[in-house]
């Protein structure tokens, strides 16, 4: 992957000037590269990673596995298009294993997430089964550690 993309993926707030300095390149070249990546759709969006435990907003993150019985040649894609149109759906992946699709969503309560599953996802033609998992605590996401612990002193035992 291009070094510009690598740096932006780690920190989307970096300026073209900062990236140019880090890479020993001209700022105008970095600006042109970023503009090209945005235009061609390589860079899709800039976003912030929020620790919801730090604000007064109760949310729950649900990971919902869907087992699909695809019909026709585009069964997975057709069902995925229907699912990702819901505002509640944060991410959607086709995956290997026991289940075919993985949906991640944020909701105010577990009940709200469960209601979304049985009212919207489980009723889609081709969805054979669902399994919902709730995130109890986030330790690390997108290479960002949520709760940084003070470094522990390493102790050696001498026998």
N, C-alpha and C positions, 0 to 999 in steps of 0.2 A: 504494500500500500504506500502511496505517496506520503512523504514526511509531513507535508502540510495537513493532509487528512488525519494522520496519526495524532498530530498536536491538537487539532480542532476536536477530534473525538475525545481526547482526554480533558480538554477545557475549551468549550465553545465560546468563552468570553475573550479568548486571546485576540488581540488586534493583529492586523497585517504587519504592523511595525514590529510587534513583539515576535511574531513568527519569523519575519525576515531576519531579525537580530539573532534568534536562536539557530537559524539555519545558515547564516552567513550569506543571505541573498538580498536582492533589492526589494524594497517594499512594494513598488509598482508591479513587479513580477508576481508577488504573493497575492496582491489584490486581483490581478488578472486571473490567476489560477483559481482563487476562491469564486470569482464571478463565473468562470467557466463551469466549475463543479456545481454551482447553484443552478445555472441555466440548463445543464444536461441532466439534472436530477440526481447527481451523486450525493450532494448535500441536500437532504430533504427538509431539515428543520433544525432550529437551535432551541434547546430546552434547558430548564433548570431541574435539578434533582432535589426534591423537597423532603425533609425529614418531618413527617406529619406529627411525630411525637413531640416536636418542639413548639407546635402551635396548638391553639385551642380548637382544633377541628378533629373530631373523632371520625376516623375512616377505617375501613377494613379492606384488605387486599385479598381477593379470591383468585385461585387458579382452578379453572374448570376444564377437565378433560372430557372430550367428546369422542365417542365411538361412532363412526359413520358407516352407513351402508350406501355407497355411492350408486347413483343411477345414471346411466349414460356415460359418455366419454369425458365429461367435465364435472363429474359429481362432486369432487372435493372443492374445486374452484367455485362452482355454483353455490354450494353451501357456505363456503368461506366469504364470498361476496355478500351474501345475505347477512352473515354474522357481523362482519366488520363495519357495516353501516350503522350499527347501534352506537350511540354516543358513549354508553357505559363501557364498551369494549376498548381497553387500552392497548392490548396486543393480541395477535392471533397468529399461531404457528401451525404448519403441517409438520408432523413429527413421526418418528418410528416408535414402535413399541405396542403396548396393549391398546392405547387410544390413538386416534388419528389427528385430532386437533387439540391445541391447548389455547385457551382463552384466559387472559388476565384482565381483571377489572377492579376498580375501586368503588366501594359503596359506603353509605353512612353506617349501616349495620349488617350483621350476618343475615338477618331476616330479609333485608332489601336485596342482598346478593342472591339468596336462595329463591326469592320471588322472581328475580330476573331469569334465573335458570329455568324454573318450571313454567313461567309464563311466556318466555321468548325462545330460549335455546332448545329445550326438550321437545317443543311442539313443532320444530322444523322437520319437514319431510326428509328422511334420510338419516336423522340423528337417532341412533339405536340405543345409546346409553350415555349417561353423564356421571362424573365423579367430581365433587367440589372439595377443594382444600383451601383452608384459610391460613394466611400468613400470621403467625403469632408474634414474631419479632423479626425485624430486618437487621442483619449484621453487616451485610455488604451488598451493594447493588451497583452495577455498571462501574466496577473498580473503585467504588467509594465506600469507605468504612463508616458506618453510622455512629457507633459508640466507641470512641477511641479510648482505650484503657492506658493508664500509665504503665510505662515499661516495668516489667517485673524483674527483680534482681534474680539473676541466675545463681542457684546454689549448687555447689559441688559437694558430694559426699565422699569423704575419704575413709577407707576401711583399713 
